[in-house]
Amino acid sequence: MSKYPLVSTSKRAAVRKAEPRDVEVATPAPRSGAFFSFRYSYTEVSSQGGRTRVKTKQARLEDGKLSTEAFEGELGGPVYDELVRQTQQHVLDQMTWFLRLLRAPRS
């Protein structure tokens, strides 16, 4: 004999379909701020065999949820050359601006 026997009742509750307007959707309680969160991203662009290869990885921990993403792709060779040119120009522009700040005014 079982310690918890199965008991069957003859009463059956009527089941009906709920209308969409009758269903109340519970919204999650707003969080007062996470104790710890972070974001990490990594992107690598390289040229190999005349093709531009792009790899990127991202990870983040927000509201107690860890999510990661990764991507790899290939583009035409000139994309890498243009990206390097733009990066070099950006660094040069920033250095020019900084050195102008350091230049002593002439009286």
N, C-alpha and C positions, 0 to 999 in steps of 0.2 A: 504494500500500500504506500502510495506517495505521500510525502509530507505536505505538499501543496497540491491537492487534487484540482483538476480542471472542472469548473462549475459552469454549466450552460444555463442560460436564461432564455425564456421564450419571448421576452419583451424585445421588440425591435424598434429602434429609433428610425424615424423617417429621414431619409437623406435627400436633400434638395440641392440643386445647383445654385451657387451664389451669383448674384449680379455683380458686374465690375464695380458699380457705384456703392455696393454694400460692403466691399472689402476695404478695410483701412490698412494702409501700408505703414508699418512702423519705421520711423526714421532713426538712424543711430544717434546715440547721445553725443553731443559735441565734446570733443576731447579738450581738456584744459591745458594741453601742451604735452609733448612727448618728453620723456626723461632723457632720451638719447636718440639722435638721428644723424645720418651722414649721407653724403653723395660722393661717388667716385666715378671718374670717367678717364678713359684712355683712348687715344686715337693715334694710329700709325699710318703714315702715307709714305710709300716707297715706289721707286721705279725699277722695274725688272723686265728685261727683254722687250723694251719699247712700250710696255703697258704700265699704267699707274694702278697700284694696288692700295686699297684702303681697308683698314681693320679698325674697328672701334668696339669698345666694351664699356658698359655702364652698370653700376650697382648703386642701389639706394635703400636706405632703411628709413621709413617714414611711418608714423603712427603704428609702430609695431609690425609693419609688413615689409619684408625683404623682397626686392624685385631686381632682376638682372636682365640685361639685353646685350646681344652681341651681333655684329654685322661685319661681313666681308664682301668686297666687291672689286671690280676692275673697271678702269676707264681708259680712254686713249692716252698715248704717251705725252702729248702736248699739255695735258691737264697738270701733270707734275711740274713741268717747266714753268708754267704760268703761276702755279701756287708758290713755288720757290721765289719767283720774281716779285710777286706781291708781298710775300713775307719779308724779303730783304728791303723792299721799299718802305714798308711799315716801320721796321726797326730803324732804318735811316731817318725817317721823318721824326720818330720819337727822340732819337739821339740829337738831332738838330734842334728840336724844341728845348730839350733839357740843357744843351750847351748854351743856347741863347739866354736862358735864365741865369746861368752862372757867369756870363760875360759881364765884366764890370762896366758900369755906365761911364762914359767919357765926359769930362767937364770942359 
